[in-house]
Amino acid sequence: MKNTTHLFIKNQEIEEIISNLANEINLFLKNYQNETIVFVGVLKGCIFFFTDLLKKIDHPDVVCDFLYLTTYSGRKKISNHEFNLLCDLKYNVKDKMVIFVDDVVDTGWCLKLVTDYIIKTKQPKDVKIVSLLRKNLDNNTFLKIDFLGKTIENKFIFGYGLDLDEKYRNLPDIYYVD
């Protein structure tokens, strides 16, 4: 790593955040006991969060699916209002409760465009969003996050599934770079 890196969020705190989110989601899902719930991970950054969260979900009928998209090229954002969809959902979510699982909300535009796309083309019964982190930006408050782990400063972060030029996803903690 060429820049200075700093420990930002230890894995123990991440685990506590996930337990709290899972408790909130489990309480919410009590109203959907007889329905299939489709958790949709937004790849690649969500992989650790998605797995750790779903292990704590106490619902009898859960389906896992993924969207693979990109909004970054290295450390540069492609655009605030576009994304490249590399892999679409495989499971039919028509008339199902869909819960998007994302690692971090930056501007919120990508997740907004993706949820709008799913609502328009796949016709789920309802869509909810869970995010481990949300950057504290004035321009991302338009996106409603139903289950939010923590709001953070606007820093470039990596580790715990998040990458720095496709590296360091395997780190158990989250770091930021100057």
Summary of the structure (lengths in Angstrom):
residues: 178
radius of gyration: 15.8
end to end distance: 11.0
largest distance: 51.7
contacts: 541
relative contact order: 0.21
helix: 26%
strand: 37%
